[in-house]
């Protein structure tokens, strides 16, 4: 999947691209049907909401579940990022965010690269998220909010919020958010919120400032995020567990486009539980690592 010149220009200007209905209902159902088994497991890779049993984030499903292992190699997800970077990419992070009905908490305003830089020592912002909706996303169930063009500011000042939710995040303060929104158009387009049917896809820059509100509706809003990083830009520190920030910098090998509907063989090395190595951390800086 190659981006058109118009799409590339839009991405450079706005910091994101939205592809409504990018995956068929049949393809999306393969993924949706695999989520409950993942969310039911009592393991470190499931982070639950503060004061609730609802899963907030599931990490590393591509190493546990065959449908998600195939999604991690899907050309519609991976190829546009390779196209933008002009080089091979590896999986820096894979998560299924479960903003569940009535219980899904906020994600504060932040940049993804802020976390990847501060925690993982990722050298530059040559990494980005590509996401697929597993549920219909509307104004009611906590959709993503973007500040268009905020990525051009580069890395902005952030603080490490360890208390607001169950998952620590490097967050941007309200005064700067107000400035960025005003710069992007204020009440007239300073915040946008892509909404659409299950199977829709979003590609967004790692410095794009974004957030989402809590889900007070009776409708789930589950989405899968592939955080893809240029191989030359791999992280330089293993401060976070491997199930959160991956350490295998091998370039992703793409599967055929029908890989969600056909049972192409894939490896799921963590399907029986996390290895001890996935929990180990280190504050030591690394400069070269074998793929």
GIDAWO-V371055 format. One record per residue. N is the residue number from 1. RES is the residue in one small letter. PHI is phi as a letter, one per 40 degrees, with the letter a starting at -180 (* if undefined). OMEGA is omega in whole degrees, 0 to 359 (NA if undefined). D_FIRST is the distance of its C-alpha to the first C-alpha in whole Angstrom. Layout:
n:N res:RES phi:PHI omega:OMEGA d_first:D_FIRST
n:N res:RES phi:PHI omega:OMEGA d_first:D_FIRST
//
This chain:
n:1 res:x phi:* omega:179 d_first:0
n:2 res:x phi:c omega:177 d_first:4
n:3 res:x phi:c omega:177 d_first:7
n:4 res:x phi:c omega:175 d_first:10
n:5 res:x phi:d omega:179 d_first:13
n:6 res:x phi:c omega:178 d_first:14
n:7 res:x phi:c omega:178 d_first:12
n:8 res:x phi:c omega:179 d_first:13
n:9 res:x phi:c omega:178 d_first:16
n:10 res:x phi:c omega:179 d_first:17
n:11 res:x phi:c omega:179 d_first:15
n:12 res:x phi:c omega:182 d_first:18
n:13 res:x phi:c omega:189 d_first:21
n:14 res:x phi:c omega:181 d_first:20
n:15 res:x phi:g omega:179 d_first:19
n:16 res:x phi:a omega:172 d_first:16
n:17 res:x phi:b omega:181 d_first:14
n:18 res:x phi:b omega:182 d_first:14
n:19 res:x phi:b omega:182 d_first:12
n:20 res:x phi:c omega:176 d_first:15
n:21 res:x phi:f omega:186 d_first:15
n:22 res:x phi:c omega:177 d_first:12
n:23 res:x phi:b omega:183 d_first:13
n:24 res:x phi:c omega:175 d_first:16
n:25 res:x phi:d omega:180 d_first:19
n:26 res:x phi:c omega:178 d_first:20
n:27 res:x phi:c omega:182 d_first:17
n:28 res:x phi:c omega:181 d_first:18
n:29 res:x phi:c omega:177 d_first:22
n:30 res:x phi:d omega:180 d_first:21
n:31 res:x phi:c omega:181 d_first:21
n:32 res:x phi:d omega:181 d_first:23
n:33 res:x phi:c omega:182 d_first:26
n:34 res:x phi:c omega:185 d_first:25
n:35 res:x phi:c omega:184 d_first:26
n:36 res:x phi:d omega:180 d_first:30
n:37 res:x phi:c omega:178 d_first:31
n:38 res:x phi:c omega:183 d_first:29
n:39 res:x phi:c omega:184 d_first:31
n:40 res:x phi:c omega:186 d_first:34
n:41 res:x phi:c omega:180 d_first:34
n:42 res:x phi:c omega:181 d_first:37
n:43 res:x phi:b omega:185 d_first:35
n:44 res:x phi:d omega:184 d_first:34
n:45 res:x phi:c omega:174 d_first:31
n:46 res:x phi:b omega:176 d_first:32
n:47 res:x phi:c omega:184 d_first:33
n:48 res:x phi:c omega:182 d_first:35
n:49 res:x phi:c omega:179 d_first:36
n:50 res:x phi:c omega:179 d_first:39
n:51 res:x phi:g omega:183 d_first:42
n:52 res:x phi:a omega:177 d_first:40
n:53 res:x phi:c omega:181 d_first:38
n:54 res:x phi:c omega:178 d_first:35
n:55 res:x phi:c omega:175 d_first:32
n:56 res:x phi:c omega:181 d_first:31
n:57 res:x phi:a omega:171 d_first:28
n:58 res:x phi:b omega:181 d_first:27
n:59 res:x phi:b omega:167 d_first:26
n:60 res:x phi:g omega:179 d_first:24
n:61 res:x phi:c omega:180 d_first:24
n:62 res:x phi:c omega:176 d_first:21
n:63 res:x phi:b omega:186 d_first:24
n:64 res:x phi:b omega:190 d_first:26
n:65 res:x phi:b omega:183 d_first:24
n:66 res:x phi:c omega:178 d_first:22
n:67 res:x phi:d omega:181 d_first:20
n:68 res:x phi:c omega:172 d_first:19
n:69 res:x phi:c omega:178 d_first:19
n:70 res:x phi:c omega:178 d_first:16
n:71 res:x phi:d omega:180 d_first:14
n:72 res:x phi:c omega:180 d_first:15
n:73 res:x phi:b omega:186 d_first:13
n:74 res:x phi:c omega:182 d_first:10
n:75 res:x phi:c omega:179 d_first:6
n:76 res:x phi:c omega:178 d_first:6
n:77 res:x phi:c omega:192 d_first:8
n:78 res:x phi:c omega:188 d_first:8
n:79 res:x phi:c omega:178 d_first:6
n:80 res:x phi:c omega:179 d_first:6
n:81 res:x phi:c omega:175 d_first:10
n:82 res:x phi:d omega:180 d_first:10
n:83 res:x phi:c omega:181 d_first:8
n:84 res:x phi:c omega:182 d_first:11
n:85 res:x phi:c omega:182 d_first:14
n:86 res:x phi:g omega:177 d_first:13
n:87 res:x phi:a omega:179 d_first:14
n:88 res:x phi:c omega:180 d_first:14
n:89 res:x phi:b omega:173 d_first:15
n:90 res:x phi:b omega:182 d_first:17
n:91 res:x phi:c omega:177 d_first:18
n:92 res:x phi:c omega:181 d_first:21
n:93 res:x phi:a omega:178 d_first:21
n:94 res:x phi:b omega:182 d_first:20
n:95 res:x phi:a omega:174 d_first:22
n:96 res:x phi:b omega:180 d_first:23
n:97 res:x phi:c omega:183 d_first:25
n:98 res:x phi:b omega:177 d_first:27
n:99 res:x phi:c omega:191 d_first:29
n:100 res:x phi:c omega:182 d_first:31
n:101 res:x phi:d omega:177 d_first:34
n:102 res:x phi:g omega:189 d_first:37
n:103 res:x phi:b omega:182 d_first:36
n:104 res:x phi:c omega:185 d_first:33
n:105 res:x phi:c omega:182 d_first:34
n:106 res:x phi:c omega:161 d_first:33
n:107 res:x phi:b omega:185 d_first:30
n:108 res:x phi:c omega:177 d_first:32
n:109 res:x phi:c omega:182 d_first:30
n:110 res:x phi:a omega:167 d_first:29
n:111 res:x phi:b omega:178 d_first:26
n:112 res:x phi:c omega:181 d_first:24
n:113 res:x phi:c omega:176 d_first:25
n:114 res:x phi:d omega:177 d_first:28
n:115 res:x phi:c omega:183 d_first:28
n:116 res:x phi:c omega:177 d_first:26
n:117 res:x phi:c omega:186 d_first:29
n:118 res:x phi:c omega:183 d_first:32
n:119 res:x phi:c omega:190 d_first:32
n:120 res:x phi:b omega:184 d_first:29
n:121 res:x phi:f omega:172 d_first:30
n:122 res:x phi:c omega:191 d_first:26
n:123 res:x phi:c omega:182 d_first:27
n:124 res:x phi:b omega:182 d_first:25
n:125 res:x phi:c omega:177 d_first:22
n:126 res:x phi:c omega:175 d_first:19
n:127 res:x phi:a omega:179 d_first:18
n:128 res:x phi:a omega:178 d_first:16
n:129 res:x phi:c omega:166 d_first:16
n:130 res:x phi:b omega:189 d_first:13
n:131 res:x phi:b omega:174 d_first:15
n:132 res:x phi:b omega:176 d_first:15
n:133 res:x phi:c omega:171 d_first:19
n:134 res:x phi:c omega:174 d_first:21
n:135 res:x phi:b omega:170 d_first:23
n:136 res:x phi:d omega:180 d_first:24
n:137 res:x phi:b omega:180 d_first:24
n:138 res:x phi:b omega:177 d_first:27
n:139 res:x phi:c omega:187 d_first:29
n:140 res:x phi:c omega:190 d_first:31
n:141 res:x phi:b omega:172 d_first:30
n:142 res:x phi:g omega:182 d_first:29
n:143 res:x phi:c omega:172 d_first:26
n:144 res:x phi:c omega:173 d_first:24
n:145 res:x phi:b omega:178 d_first:26
n:146 res:x phi:b omega:168 d_first:24
n:147 res:x phi:b omega:186 d_first:26
n:148 res:x phi:d omega:177 d_first:24
n:149 res:x phi:g omega:183 d_first:24
n:150 res:x phi:c omega:180 d_first:26
n:151 res:x phi:c omega:183 d_first:24
n:152 res:x phi:c omega:177 d_first:25
n:153 res:x phi:c omega:185 d_first:28
n:154 res:x phi:g omega:181 d_first:27
n:155 res:x phi:c omega:179 d_first:29
n:156 res:x phi:b omega:182 d_first:32
n:157 res:x phi:c omega:181 d_first:35
n:158 res:x phi:a omega:176 d_first:34
n:159 res:x phi:b omega:183 d_first:37
n:160 res:x phi:c omega:181 d_first:37
n:161 res:x phi:c omega:182 d_first:37
n:162 res:x phi:b omega:191 d_first:39
n:163 res:x phi:b omega:188 d_first:40
n:164 res:x phi:c omega:181 d_first:39
n:165 res:x phi:b omega:181 d_first:36
n:166 res:x phi:c omega:183 d_first:36
n:167 res:x phi:b omega:182 d_first:33
n:168 res:x phi:c omega:185 d_first:34
n:169 res:x phi:a omega:172 d_first:32
n:170 res:x phi:c omega:192 d_first:32
n:171 res:x phi:b omega:182 d_first:33
n:172 res:x phi:c omega:186 d_first:33
n:173 res:x phi:c omega:188 d_first:37
n:174 res:x phi:c omega:181 d_first:38
n:175 res:x phi:c omega:179 d_first:39
n:176 res:x phi:c omega:176 d_first:36
n:177 res:x phi:d omega:180 d_first:34
n:178 res:x phi:c omega:179 d_first:36
n:179 res:x phi:c omega:181 d_first:36
n:180 res:x phi:c omega:179 d_first:32
n:181 res:x phi:c omega:179 d_first:32
n:182 res:x phi:c omega:179 d_first:34
n:183 res:x phi:c omega:182 d_first:33
n:184 res:x phi:c omega:178 d_first:29
n:185 res:x phi:h omega:179 d_first:32
n:186 res:x phi:f omega:181 d_first:34
n:187 res:x phi:c omega:183 d_first:34
n:188 res:x phi:b omega:175 d_first:32
n:189 res:x phi:g omega:179 d_first:29
n:190 res:x phi:c omega:172 d_first:30
n:191 res:x phi:b omega:176 d_first:28
n:192 res:x phi:b omega:183 d_first:25
n:193 res:x phi:a omega:180 d_first:24
n:194 res:x phi:c omega:180 d_first:21
n:195 res:x phi:b omega:181 d_first:22
n:196 res:x phi:i omega:184 d_first:21
n:197 res:x phi:c omega:171 d_first:21
n:198 res:x phi:d omega:183 d_first:20
n:199 res:x phi:g omega:176 d_first:16
n:200 res:x phi:c omega:183 d_first:15
n:201 res:x phi:b omega:175 d_first:13
n:202 res:x phi:b omega:173 d_first:14
n:203 res:x phi:b omega:181 d_first:13
n:204 res:x phi:a omega:185 d_first:16
n:205 res:x phi:c omega:184 d_first:18
n:206 res:x phi:c omega:176 d_first:20
n:207 res:x phi:b omega:178 d_first:23
n:208 res:x phi:c omega:181 d_first:23
n:209 res:x phi:c omega:184 d_first:26
n:210 res:x phi:a omega:182 d_first:25
n:211 res:x phi:a omega:169 d_first:28
n:212 res:x phi:a omega:180 d_first:28
n:213 res:x phi:c omega:178 d_first:32
n:214 res:x phi:c omega:180 d_first:33
n:215 res:x phi:b omega:179 d_first:33
n:216 res:x phi:c omega:183 d_first:36
n:217 res:x phi:c omega:174 d_first:35
n:218 res:x phi:c omega:184 d_first:35
n:219 res:x phi:b omega:175 d_first:31
n:220 res:x phi:c omega:173 d_first:29
n:221 res:x phi:b omega:181 d_first:26
n:222 res:x phi:c omega:179 d_first:24
n:223 res:x phi:a omega:179 d_first:21
n:224 res:x phi:b omega:181 d_first:19
n:225 res:x phi:b omega:171 d_first:18
n:226 res:x phi:b omega:175 d_first:16
n:227 res:x phi:c omega:187 d_first:18
n:228 res:x phi:b omega:185 d_first:16
n:229 res:x phi:b omega:173 d_first:18
n:230 res:x phi:d omega:185 d_first:17
n:231 res:x phi:d omega:180 d_first:19
n:232 res:x phi:c omega:186 d_first:22
n:233 res:x phi:b omega:186 d_first:22
n:234 res:x phi:d omega:183 d_first:24
n:235 res:x phi:c omega:183 d_first:26
n:236 res:x phi:b omega:178 d_first:30
n:237 res:x phi:a omega:180 d_first:32
n:238 res:x phi:b omega:181 d_first:32
n:239 res:x phi:c omega:181 d_first:34
n:240 res:x phi:b omega:180 d_first:32
n:241 res:x phi:d omega:184 d_first:32
n:242 res:x phi:c omega:180 d_first:29
n:243 res:x phi:c omega:176 d_first:28
n:244 res:x phi:c omega:181 d_first:27
n:245 res:x phi:b omega:191 d_first:26
n:246 res:x phi:c omega:186 d_first:25
n:247 res:x phi:b omega:176 d_first:26
n:248 res:x phi:c omega:186 d_first:24
n:249 res:x phi:c omega:178 d_first:22
n:250 res:x phi:c omega:178 d_first:21
n:251 res:x phi:d omega:178 d_first:17
n:252 res:x phi:c omega:174 d_first:15
n:253 res:x phi:c omega:186 d_first:14
n:254 res:x phi:c omega:172 d_first:11
n:255 res:x phi:c omega:175 d_first:12
n:256 res:x phi:c omega:186 d_first:11
n:257 res:x phi:c omega:181 d_first:9
n:258 res:x phi:c omega:190 d_first:13
n:259 res:x phi:c omega:175 d_first:14
n:260 res:x phi:c omega:182 d_first:16
n:261 res:x phi:b omega:178 d_first:18
n:262 res:x phi:b omega:187 d_first:19
n:263 res:x phi:c omega:174 d_first:21
n:264 res:x phi:c omega:183 d_first:19
n:265 res:x phi:c omega:176 d_first:22
n:266 res:x phi:a omega:178 d_first:21
n:267 res:x phi:c omega:176 d_first:24
n:268 res:x phi:b omega:190 d_first:25
n:269 res:x phi:c omega:182 d_first:28
n:270 res:x phi:b omega:186 d_first:29
n:271 res:x phi:c omega:181 d_first:30
n:272 res:x phi:c omega:179 d_first:34
n:273 res:x phi:h omega:181 d_first:34
n:274 res:x phi:c omega:172 d_first:33
n:275 res:x phi:c omega:179 d_first:35
n:276 res:x phi:d omega:182 d_first:37
n:277 res:x phi:c omega:182 d_first:35
n:278 res:x phi:c omega:182 d_first:32
n:279 res:x phi:b omega:183 d_first:35
n:280 res:x phi:c omega:178 d_first:37
n:281 res:x phi:b omega:180 d_first:36
n:282 res:x phi:a omega:176 d_first:37
n:283 res:x phi:c omega:181 d_first:38
n:284 res:x phi:c omega:177 d_first:38
n:285 res:x phi:c omega:175 d_first:36
n:286 res:x phi:b omega:178 d_first:34
n:287 res:x phi:b omega:177 d_first:32
n:288 res:x phi:b omega:178 d_first:31
n:289 res:x phi:b omega:177 d_first:30
n:290 res:x phi:c omega:179 d_first:29
n:291 res:x phi:c omega:NA d_first:26
//
